[in-house]
């Protein structure tokens, strides 16, 4: 079992000073063009103290990969100067800075990107207000893979310590792996192996870019273990994907969970949590970041029984000092208010506060 105050050196050679990570969270505070605002910089800087690394909210790698207004972008070189200010702010608190890169795919709207959303196939998401996407052409798929590589180049130039490839939460990489959103019959879909082709191609392109860097630079990959749709990703599918990802020179895998104790939706995996099954499947081959529902010191300890790192999400929104309290054995001082109440006790930018009000109320 990992101890929260232990350092760990990753495959890239980067050392994370402890096992506490700021989880990626959307705060909808970027300018209309995706440029970083001073409010965002202050938000991350305040929460970087104590954690080993900060993972930003999503940054789109292409303009038509934008998921919502107020989202970060890394789609052009124009983003580099302000993102450099963000990395400097995180570094000032002693934490590593990791940029989460993604493409929304069908999880956006024409009003956001100015055109019809695109995905692996012409299948709408089973969510409210979902729009029917068009199917990406082979040429477009290759362009998006290249865009992830160029986004990584820009992240390196902006001083980040790494990127996290967002392959979770129903966004484009996830859409290619899912049998719900991917109904293709070409090299990018059909069998489980072909559905994994796009995620692996993105990983390989990002890693190829990192090899050109003149300093250590880490790469992580976030995934969702299951889907609630039929058809959808099941834990057995994810075990296959993990086996493929284990062969790549990744620094970590990061599972997306609502709660670290959550059980699978499969009747065949009910003896322990999804996190425990995933950690067991990785068998120490690559570090795993667990997340979901961490609010106390006991939660940190319990999560680290089945992961190498503990990501802290919503608790950091209302209790920016939580990691410091854990490290200083003051976890009993953690804020215990509900998130709906606690957001009003912390200074936040107006867009962030309005977004969180909508989310929690």
PyMOL commands that set and color helices and strands:
alter all, ss='L'
color gray80, all
select helices_A, chain A and resi 38-47+63-65+77-91+110-113+138-157+172-177+192-195+197-210+235-245+274-282+297-303+314-318+322-327+331-333+339-345+350-360
alter helices_A, ss='H'
color red, helices_A
select strands_A, chain A and resi 8-9+15-16+20-22+53-60+72-73+96-102+118-119+134-135+162-167+218-223+252-255+287-291+309-312
alter strands_A, ss='S'
color yellow, strands_A
deselect
rebuild
show_as cartoon
